Amino acid sequence: MLKSRFTALLLVIVAAPVWAVDVASLYTAQVPLDPEEDNPRAAAYEMALVDVLLRVSGTELANDPEMIELLFPEPAAYIVQYRPGDDDTLWVSFDGDAIERVLRQAGKTVWGSDRPLTLVWLAVDWGQGEREVVGADDPVRSRDEARSIDRNRLLRQRVLDVAERRGLPVAFPLLDTIDLQNLSFSDIWGGFDDALIGASERYEADAILVGRIRPASAMRNRWSFYLGGEERSWTGEPELVINFVADLLAAEFAISGNAVAETVELAVSGISSVESFASVENMLTKMTVVERFSIVEVDGDRVQFRVTAVGGVDRLRRALRFNGLIEQNDEDSLGFDSFEQDLEFFYSPEGASRNGL
């Protein structure tokens, strides 16, 4: 790793609207245990490893069996625990640190556990005047309406299954009184996405995925995806689109094993207690982008860290934002004259609490 430049960041405690979700199950998988295989357990280990690599490195590596065999000739060597599951399955847990080391040494992409949360709005036209929005839970219905509950549940589960396989945090709206006051089926179906984005603010998600689905029609499903002020549009089935979202986010936030490390001077203001200091240290420790850090100076409520950030200042900036920080440009506020680029961030204790820091 090379030290390419010094960059100053300033963090001050205020509220911030951006959150990340820590995905704890990246290195576990539950796969079929086929008794007809010559070595059922070994075959299950290989299948589980592919599932894990899909989450942490993406589709390119997961779809390359020759490269997987080259990098991980003995999948069993990376297993820390396994146990039988229901219905002839095997639950497997891998050594995440060891797998990450192999991937980085080979120059492969690694996507860490702190991942953006996507809020999913699904408007479904079932035909014959039946239109619904799929929520996080099924409402109380009469027996005659049970079919509607079942088909909504199945559609929601299709999204959740693919999202889980890709390690993508997703949430559905509550569709409570607040949602119903702010948004209607027609707003979603008609593409009035300003209203939809406004209604989404209460969920504090990083990204919004909007699906407009008509199962009984030859018309293709329409999707809109919002992230960082940008919009993308797709057509297709839910499984395809969730994979699109996962690939896009991985390309944005994952770090290549070839990424150069930069030394960043990070100034954190507003550290007025032992708890807030521990929160900041814990945040830096958990970030995949942070290779190491040390304290350079303490001055009142201001602590200056020296951080080695894999992928450089841009990757660190994204990681900080997705841990409850918001960027603010104020070139005169830092007082660092010797740095090539000055960045100012705001740190939210509420954001730290939400992320378990």
RASUL-V784336 format. One record per helix or strand. SS is the DSSP state (H for helix, E for strand). FROM is the first residue (numbers start at 1). LEN is the number of residues. If there is no record, write none. Layout:
ss:from:len
SS:FROM:LEN
SS:FROM:LEN
This chain:
ss:from:len
E:8:6
E:20:3
E:28:5
H:40:18
H:59:4
H:65:7
H:75:4
E:79:7
E:89:6
H:96:10
E:109:2
E:114:3
E:118:10
E:130:5
H:143:24
E:170:3
H:177:6
H:185:5
H:193:11
E:207:7
E:222:6
E:230:6
H:238:16
E:255:2
E:261:8
H:274:13
E:290:10
E:302:9
H:312:10
E:325:4
E:342:6
H:349:6
